[in-house]
Amino acid sequence: MGKGESGQEEPTLETRLSRLEAIVAALESDDIELERALELFEEGVGHVRSAEELLRGAELRVEELLGEAGSTEVRPFEPGDSGS
């Protein structure tokens, strides 16, 4: 996990998704006040944006790794192979 602008640990993708599920459940309830619903909605939008950013970063990393793998000779692993 990285540190955010406030110096606190950034929530993981899993933590953000879990919180989003809780927010959706709260928003679906019949007895939520408008002001609280708006607060939760705003928080949810922030989690979605951050999750998208985390996923974009992961996608770029995967593309980098696949690009690196494509530029070298790849051969199957065989037990007892020392790699030379």
Backbone as CSV, one residue per row, in Angstrom:
resi,resn,N_x,N_y,N_z,CA_x,CA_y,CA_z,C_x,C_y,C_z
1,MET,0.836,-1.190,0.000,0.000,0.000,0.000,0.871,1.241,0.000
2,GLY,0.433,2.239,-0.696,1.171,3.486,-0.743,0.602,4.490,0.237
3,LYS,1.338,5.554,0.401,0.877,6.625,1.283,0.201,7.692,0.455
4,GLY,-0.900,8.207,0.960,-1.630,9.266,0.282,-1.051,10.618,0.600
5,GLU,-1.716,11.657,0.116,-1.249,13.017,0.333,-1.238,13.381,1.812
6,SER,-2.129,12.771,2.600,-2.207,13.098,4.019,-1.188,12.314,4.837
7,GLY,-0.412,11.427,4.181,0.587,10.652,4.885,0.022,9.363,5.461
8,GLN,-1.279,9.127,5.309,-1.900,7.911,5.803,-1.813,6.834,4.737
9,GLU,-1.871,5.575,5.185,-1.862,4.456,4.251,-3.090,4.512,3.365
10,GLU,-2.899,4.327,2.066,-4.002,4.278,1.116,-4.691,2.926,1.253
11,PRO,-6.017,2.907,1.225,-6.724,1.621,1.278,-6.419,0.771,0.046
12,THR,-6.432,-0.538,0.228,-6.222,-1.449,-0.887,-7.461,-1.465,-1.771
13,LEU,-7.324,-2.046,-2.944,-8.464,-2.195,-3.847,-9.565,-2.999,-3.163
14,GLU,-9.183,-4.054,-2.478,-10.160,-4.895,-1.802,-10.902,-4.123,-0.722
15,THR,-10.181,-3.285,0.019,-10.805,-2.468,1.062,-11.782,-1.484,0.442
16,ARG,-11.385,-0.876,-0.660,-12.269,0.080,-1.346,-13.533,-0.615,-1.856
17,LEU,-13.385,-1.796,-2.444,-14.546,-2.518,-2.953,-15.483,-2.930,-1.820
18,SER,-14.920,-3.338,-0.714,-15.728,-3.705,0.447,-16.508,-2.496,0.964
19,ARG,-15.834,-1.362,1.032,-16.505,-0.135,1.487,-17.597,0.273,0.502
20,LEU,-17.337,0.123,-0.798,-18.351,0.446,-1.796,-19.587,-0.430,-1.627
21,GLU,-19.397,-1.700,-1.321,-20.538,-2.584,-1.072,-21.358,-2.086,0.118
22,ALA,-20.678,-1.651,1.171,-21.373,-1.133,2.340,-22.126,0.154,2.013
23,ILE,-21.524,0.999,1.209,-22.159,2.259,0.807,-23.413,1.977,-0.010
24,VAL,-23.306,1.053,-0.963,-24.457,0.710,-1.797,-25.592,0.174,-0.922
25,ALA,-25.259,-0.691,0.027,-26.282,-1.247,0.916,-26.962,-0.136,1.710
26,ALA,-26.176,0.812,2.202,-26.744,1.924,2.971,-27.629,2.798,2.089
27,LEU,-27.188,3.050,0.863,-27.970,3.888,-0.049,-29.271,3.208,-0.469
28,GLU,-29.283,1.901,-0.476,-30.494,1.169,-0.852,-31.518,1.087,0.273
29,SER,-31.121,1.454,1.469,-32.064,1.396,2.590,-33.112,2.497,2.453
30,ASP,-34.279,2.241,3.000,-35.397,3.178,2.872,-35.333,4.349,3.847
31,ASP,-34.572,4.204,4.904,-34.611,5.215,5.960,-33.380,6.116,6.013
32,ILE,-32.698,6.309,4.897,-31.503,7.163,4.885,-31.909,8.599,4.553
33,GLU,-31.332,9.523,5.295,-31.617,10.941,5.058,-30.837,11.432,3.838
34,LEU,-31.388,12.422,3.183,-30.797,12.936,1.947,-29.349,13.380,2.157
35,GLU,-29.093,14.125,3.201,-27.733,14.641,3.437,-26.741,13.490,3.625
36,ARG,-27.149,12.468,4.373,-26.277,11.303,4.587,-26.080,10.543,3.272
37,ALA,-27.132,10.443,2.466,-27.027,9.771,1.176,-26.035,10.487,0.272
38,LEU,-26.081,11.809,0.282,-25.133,12.584,-0.527,-23.696,12.389,-0.046
39,GLU,-23.502,12.346,1.260,-22.163,12.117,1.812,-21.630,10.755,1.385
40,LEU,-22.478,9.742,1.495,-22.068,8.396,1.112,-21.794,8.304,-0.382
41,PHE,-22.644,8.944,-1.176,-22.452,8.943,-2.621,-21.110,9.580,-2.979
42,GLU,-20.817,10.703,-2.357,-19.545,11.394,-2.608,-18.362,10.508,-2.220
43,GLU,-18.456,9.853,-1.071,-17.395,8.942,-0.648,-17.238,7.808,-1.652
44,GLY,-18.364,7.269,-2.108,-18.335,6.174,-3.074,-17.676,6.563,-4.376
45,VAL,-17.984,7.751,-4.869,-17.368,8.232,-6.110,-15.853,8.312,-5.937
46,GLY,-15.402,8.775,-4.791,-13.965,8.836,-4.520,-13.319,7.459,-4.538
47,HIS,-14.009,6.480,-3.943,-13.478,5.111,-3.951,-13.431,4.540,-5.364
48,VAL,-14.461,4.804,-6.156,-14.484,4.310,-7.536,-13.333,4.920,-8.329
49,ARG,-13.123,6.206,-8.200,-12.037,6.860,-8.947,-10.673,6.316,-8.539
50,SER,-10.478,6.132,-7.245,-9.203,5.591,-6.768,-9.010,4.150,-7.214
51,ALA,-10.088,3.364,-7.197,-10.003,1.976,-7.640,-9.652,1.916,-9.122
52,GLU,-10.263,2.789,-9.921,-9.935,2.831,-11.351,-8.467,3.160,-11.563
53,GLU,-7.944,4.076,-10.764,-6.533,4.452,-10.869,-5.632,3.269,-10.506
54,LEU,-5.980,2.549,-9.447,-5.207,1.367,-9.058,-5.226,0.318,-10.171
55,LEU,-6.383,0.108,-10.767,-6.506,-0.874,-11.841,-5.731,-0.451,-13.083
56,ARG,-5.755,0.842,-13.401,-4.966,1.328,-14.543,-3.480,1.076,-14.309
57,GLY,-3.026,1.338,-13.091,-1.622,1.095,-12.763,-1.254,-0.372,-12.874
58,ALA,-2.140,-1.236,-12.413,-1.891,-2.671,-12.507,-1.866,-3.117,-13.972
59,GLU,-2.779,-2.573,-14.767,-2.829,-2.917,-16.188,-1.540,-2.494,-16.896
60,LEU,-1.043,-1.304,-16.581,0.210,-0.842,-17.180,1.373,-1.740,-16.791
61,ARG,1.378,-2.156,-15.527,2.455,-3.038,-15.058,2.412,-4.380,-15.782
62,VAL,1.209,-4.933,-15.960,1.067,-6.201,-16.681,1.550,-6.036,-18.118
63,GLU,1.173,-4.932,-18.749,1.625,-4.688,-20.123,3.145,-4.586,-20.190
64,GLU,3.752,-3.933,-19.190,5.212,-3.844,-19.146,5.831,-5.229,-19.024
65,LEU,5.275,-6.032,-18.139,5.818,-7.372,-17.923,5.665,-8.233,-19.169
66,LEU,4.512,-8.132,-19.832,4.314,-8.894,-21.058,5.254,-8.406,-22.154
67,GLY,5.495,-7.112,-22.209,6.428,-6.564,-23.180,7.837,-7.043,-22.923
68,GLU,8.232,-7.095,-21.650,9.556,-7.587,-21.292,9.689,-9.052,-21.639
69,ALA,8.647,-9.829,-21.380,8.682,-11.259,-21.681,8.760,-11.486,-23.185
70,GLY,8.119,-10.614,-23.959,8.126,-10.759,-25.409,9.466,-10.420,-26.030
71,SER,10.288,-9.653,-25.315,11.560,-9.231,-25.885,12.696,-10.190,-25.551
72,THR,12.420,-11.212,-24.757,13.454,-12.184,-24.422,13.008,-13.562,-24.876
73,GLU,13.967,-14.450,-24.972,13.645,-15.818,-25.352,12.962,-16.491,-24.174
74,VAL,11.798,-17.032,-24.413,11.056,-17.733,-23.370,11.056,-19.207,-23.720
75,ARG,11.477,-20.022,-22.753,11.458,-21.459,-22.995,10.860,-22.149,-21.778
76,PRO,10.295,-23.306,-21.948,9.664,-24.009,-20.831,10.677,-24.406,-19.775
77,PHE,10.244,-24.428,-18.555,11.084,-24.846,-17.431,11.176,-26.360,-17.431
78,GLU,12.373,-26.855,-17.243,12.551,-28.296,-17.113,13.275,-28.542,-15.808
79,PRO,12.756,-29.485,-14.977,13.416,-29.785,-13.691,14.883,-30.116,-13.890
80,GLY,15.695,-29.590,-13.020,17.124,-29.837,-13.086,17.857,-28.899,-14.013
81,ASP,17.119,-28.015,-14.681,17.715,-27.040,-15.603,18.326,-25.917,-14.782
82,SER,19.587,-25.627,-14.969,20.237,-24.566,-14.213,20.047,-23.212,-14.831
83,GLY,19.421,-23.150,-15.988,19.171,-21.872,-16.637,20.266,-21.420,-17.558
84,SER,21.350,-22.175,-17.697,22.425,-21.776,-18.592,22.558,-22.674,-19.771
